[in-house]
């Protein structure tokens, strides 16, 4: 920025100096030229009076006289310049007849040195005119800039001619060059000086800031004794003093917090240890009472069982409290050992049963037939699992909670259902859970297509009656309310979407007690429905195409109408799609790009290029 200011200042100064030099030169030149024009007029008048006295002279003698007079005039006028100016005479209109050709002093080329525009201006007026030009010499000397001033005057015979004064601007050009050089040198010196001053100022400001940053980093690393070196009484010194005071207060507060933390850890540890002695005594007494509960009346026996359960819970809480104190002291260690996770799950579920009963939630454990052994810390795994289960029960709104096991690299066990189809296009459909905890699946076997139901997701499949259904079920989805069901049915090369009503005549598990009735097409205009999913209680998101059209994604109400609002963004090659009951949750689809998601008001975004089966839990 300093360089820009210096350059701008230099341009302004050079412009002012140039204008001043030129103005002075122009004024001096105009004064000199005015005097020269007056002398030329005076000489012409004096010579004209002499020619009137000799009126008997011949015309050729008169012309010879004018020629000699013009030459003497140029010499006379230029002799007083001493190189300060040159004189040029030119005939009016370019006429050089009668020997009145161009004349010039100092080896000046008169024709090339006087601009044509100026000659035409002088021809058309009797006043003086001026212009800038370059003086050209006949001797090959380098041309130089000049100011030319011309006027039309008369010779002794009264005939007009053009008289020009050429004033070289060489001296002004040298002066301007000297000024430029001086300004450049001074400007460079000023820039260097400003740079040095700026460097010193920045160094005085930045060095303490860098020092403060370094000390702040060391303070954050725990070196609380670090302080800034303060010198002087300026603003930077006051900043350093404030920084040191802040660091001192911070060190004091941290020290207080550490002391408080040590007291807290000691208190927790002391309380935990002090509670162990009475707890052991209470445990021994409770075990005696629990062992003799069969001899008590039912209410007393139940109280003994509750006492034992609550003592177990109290012991667990006490162990957690001791572990927290060890964590605070940094002495906690992982006690990993082979454990059967089923026992951990059973303890957690048993402890959460009273809460589940109050919340109206049923907790079911799946896949606990085979041992699930893992190298882990039983107490920590139990704590994590207990938090998950309790949170699920607290916020589950009375819904059933399922706890299952997945073993990495292990087998899922024997299949509960195998399709009877022999071709690759006849497997089972993607299963769908309903609100009753039942699992729905369709067998796409062309020889025996069936809609099947697993009561509570287990046992033998029940065949669901579908009166009026003509075709093979390709996909099945049960609504969140457990009352409506959507089916993609294939017939004659066309896949259509049907929505029906689930009727349960009894809850005894009878195969004839569950049926799907009132099936009707909701998208008759679509020739091929590829996939669909419930997107609320009465709305579906459907992927399909019309006859001769391209694949499209749209929302459809159960009555076949189109809901208000924009359709989902276009996506090609969709094979499966999943939606949530919550409108704010994104659509998830399996397409040519893998698993993609569509947030509300956005475009499709890739999630996993290798995924194949999008699904919303529940």
Residue pairs with C-beta under 8 A, 6 or more apart in sequence:
2 190
2 191
2 194
2 195
2 198
3 191
6 187
6 190
6 191
7 187
9 187
10 183
10 184
10 187
13 179
13 183
14 176
14 179
14 180
14 183
17 175
17 176
17 179
18 176
21 172
21 175
21 176
22 169
22 172
25 147
25 167
25 169
25 172
26 130
26 147
28 167
29 85
29 130
29 147
29 149
29 165
29 167
30 128
30 130
30 149
32 84
32 85
32 165
32 167
33 128
33 149
33 151
33 165
34 128
36 77
36 87
36 163
36 165
37 128
37 151
37 153
37 163
39 76
39 77
40 73
40 77
40 153
40 163
41 153
41 154
43 69
43 73
43 76
44 153
44 154
44 155
44 156
47 65
47 69
47 155
47 156
48 156
48 157
48 158
50 156
51 57
51 62
51 65
51 156
51 157
57 65
62 157
63 98
63 99
64 99
65 156
66 98
66 100
66 155
66 156
66 157
66 159
67 98
67 99
67 100
69 155
69 156
70 89
70 100
70 103
70 155
70 161
71 103
73 89
74 87
74 88
74 89
74 103
74 104
74 105
75 105
77 87
77 105
78 85
78 86
78 87
78 105
78 106
81 87
81 105
83 106
83 168
84 167
84 168
85 165
85 166
85 167
85 168
86 104
86 105
86 106
86 108
86 135
86 165
86 166
86 168
87 104
87 105
87 163
87 164
87 165
87 166
88 102
88 103
88 104
88 105
88 108
88 110
88 113
88 114
88 163
88 164
88 166
89 102
89 103
89 104
89 110
89 161
89 162
89 163
89 164
90 102
90 110
90 111
90 114
90 119
90 161
90 162
90 164
91 97
91 100
91 101
91 102
91 161
91 162
92 123
92 152
92 160
92 161
92 162
93 123
94 119
96 102
100 155
100 159
100 161
102 110
102 111
103 110
104 110
104 113
106 137
107 137
107 138
107 139
107 141
108 135
108 136
108 137
108 138
108 166
109 136
109 137
109 138
110 164
112 136
113 133
113 134
113 135
113 136
113 146
113 148
113 166
114 133
114 148
114 150
114 164
114 166
115 131
115 133
115 148
117 131
118 129
118 130
118 131
118 133
118 148
118 150
119 150
119 162
121 129
122 129
122 150
122 151
122 152
122 162
123 152
123 162
125 152
126 151
126 152
127 151
128 149
128 150
128 151
129 149
129 150
129 151
130 147
130 148
130 149
130 150
131 147
131 148
132 145
132 146
132 147
132 148
133 145
133 146
133 147
133 148
133 166
134 143
134 144
134 145
134 146
135 143
135 144
135 145
135 146
135 166
135 168
136 143
137 143
144 168
144 169
144 170
144 173
145 168
145 169
145 170
145 173
146 166
146 167
146 168
146 169
147 166
147 167
147 169
148 164
148 165
148 166
148 167
149 164
149 165
149 167
150 162
150 163
150 164
150 165
151 162
151 163
152 160
152 161
152 162
152 163
153 160
153 161
153 162
153 163
154 160
154 161
155 161
204 236
205 236
208 228
208 236
208 239
208 240
211 228
211 229
212 228
212 239
212 240
212 243
215 226
215 227
215 228
215 243
215 247
218 226
219 226
219 247
219 250
224 247
224 250
224 251
224 254
224 255
225 251
226 247
227 244
227 247
227 248
228 240
228 243
228 244
229 240
230 237
230 240
230 241
230 244
231 237
261 328
264 328
265 325
265 328
265 329
268 321
268 322
268 324
268 325
268 328
269 322
269 325
269 329
271 321
272 318
272 321
272 322
272 325
275 318
276 318
279 311
279 314
279 315
279 318
282 311
283 311
283 315
286 304
286 307
286 308
286 311
287 308
289 304
289 307
290 304
290 305
290 307
290 308
292 304
293 300
293 301
293 304
293 305
294 301
296 304
313 351
319 379
320 379
320 383
323 332
323 379
326 332
326 333
334 377
334 380
335 377
335 379
336 375
336 376
336 377
337 375
337 376
337 377
337 378
338 373
338 374
338 375
339 373
339 374
339 376
339 378
339 381
340 371
340 372
340 373
341 372
341 373
341 374
341 376
341 381
341 405
342 368
342 371
342 372
342 405
344 378
344 381
344 382
344 385
345 365
345 368
345 385
345 403
346 365
346 368
347 382
348 382
348 385
348 386
348 389
349 363
349 365
349 389
349 403
351 386
352 363
352 386
352 389
352 390
352 393
353 363
355 390
355 393
355 394
356 362
356 363
356 393
356 401
359 393
359 394
359 396
359 398
360 398
361 393
361 396
361 398
361 399
361 400
361 401
362 400
362 401
363 389
363 393
363 400
363 401
363 403
364 400
364 401
364 402
364 403
364 437
364 456
365 402
365 403
365 404
366 402
366 403
366 404
366 405
366 457
366 458
367 404
367 405
367 406
367 413
368 405
370 413
372 405
372 407
374 381
389 401
389 403
392 401
393 401
400 437
416 454
416 458
416 461
417 428
417 441
417 443
417 452
417 454
417 461
419 426
419 427
419 428
419 443
419 444
419 445
420 443
420 445
420 447
420 448
421 427
421 443
421 444
421 445
421 446
421 447
423 446
425 444
426 444
426 445
426 446
427 444
428 441
428 442
428 443
428 444
429 441
429 442
429 444
429 473
429 474
429 475
429 476
430 441
430 475
430 476
430 576
430 613
430 615
431 439
431 440
431 441
432 439
432 440
432 441
432 476
432 477
432 478
433 439
433 440
433 457
433 478
433 618
434 440
434 478
434 482
434 502
435 480
435 481
435 482
436 456
436 482
437 456
437 457
438 453
438 454
438 455
438 456
438 457
439 453
439 454
439 457
440 451
440 452
440 453
440 454
440 464
440 476
440 478
440 485
441 452
441 454
441 461
441 476
442 449
442 450
442 451
442 452
442 473
442 474
442 475
442 476
442 487
443 449
443 450
443 452
444 472
444 473
444 474
446 472
449 472
449 473
450 463
450 464
451 463
451 464
451 466
451 473
451 476
451 487
451 516
452 461
452 462
452 463
452 464
453 461
453 462
453 463
453 464
453 514
454 461
454 462
455 462
455 509
462 509
462 511
462 514
463 511
464 514
464 515
464 516
465 512
465 514
465 515
465 516
466 473
466 500
466 515
466 516
466 519
467 515
467 517
468 517
468 519
469 487
469 489
469 498
469 516
469 519
470 489
470 491
471 489
471 490
471 491
471 496
472 489
472 490
472 491
473 487
473 488
473 489
473 490
474 488
474 489
474 490
474 495
475 487
475 488
475 531
475 532
476 485
476 486
476 487
476 488
477 485
477 486
477 532
477 533
477 534
477 540
478 484
478 485
478 486
478 502
478 534
479 485
479 486
479 534
479 537
480 534
480 536
480 537
480 581
480 618
481 537
482 502
483 501
483 502
484 499
484 500
484 501
484 502
484 538
484 558
485 499
485 500
485 501
485 502
485 516
486 497
486 498
486 499
486 532
486 534
486 540
487 497
487 498
487 499
487 500
487 516
487 519
488 495
488 496
488 497
488 498
488 529
488 531
488 532
489 495
489 496
489 497
489 498
494 527
494 528
495 527
495 528
495 529
495 530
495 544
496 521
496 523
496 524
496 526
496 529
497 521
497 522
497 523
497 526
497 529
497 532
497 540
497 542
497 544
497 556
498 519
498 520
498 521
498 522
499 519
499 520
499 522
499 540
499 558
500 516
500 517
500 518
500 519
500 520
501 516
501 517
501 518
502 514
502 515
502 516
503 514
503 515
503 516
503 517
504 513
504 514
505 512
505 513
505 514
505 515
506 513
507 513
521 560
522 540
522 556
522 557
522 558
522 559
522 560
523 529
523 542
523 544
523 556
523 560
524 560
525 546
526 542
526 544
526 545
526 546
527 544
527 545
527 546
527 547
528 544
528 545
529 542
529 543
529 544
530 543
530 544
530 545
530 551
530 574
530 575
531 542
531 543
531 574
531 575
531 576
531 577
532 540
532 541
532 542
532 543
532 577
533 540
533 541
533 577
533 578
533 579
534 540
534 579
534 581
535 541
535 555
535 579
535 580
535 581
535 583
535 587
536 581
536 583
537 581
538 557
538 558
539 555
539 556
539 557
539 558
539 563
540 555
540 556
540 557
540 558
541 553
541 554
541 555
541 556
541 568
541 577
541 579
541 587
542 553
542 554
542 555
542 556
543 551
543 552
543 553
543 574
543 577
543 589
544 551
544 552
545 551
545 552
546 552
550 572
551 572
551 573
551 574
552 567
552 570
553 567
553 568
553 569
553 570
553 571
553 574
553 577
554 562
554 567
554 568
555 562
555 563
555 565
555 567
555 568
556 562
556 563
557 563
568 587
568 598
569 598
569 602
569 603
569 604
571 589
571 591
571 596
571 598
571 604
572 591
572 592
573 591
573 592
573 593
574 589
574 590
574 591
575 590
575 591
576 589
576 590
576 612
576 613
576 614
577 587
577 588
577 589
577 590
577 614
578 587
578 588
578 589
578 614
578 615
578 616
579 585
579 587
579 588
579 616
580 616
583 600
584 600
585 616
586 597
586 598
586 599
586 600
587 597
587 598
588 595
588 596
588 597
588 598
588 607
588 614
588 615
588 616
589 595
589 596
589 597
589 598
589 604
589 614
590 611
590 612
590 613
590 614
591 604
593 606
593 609
594 606
594 607
594 608
594 609
594 610
594 611
594 612
595 606
595 607
595 608
595 609
595 611
595 612
595 614
596 604
596 605
596 606
596 607
597 604
597 605
597 607
598 604
598 605
599 605
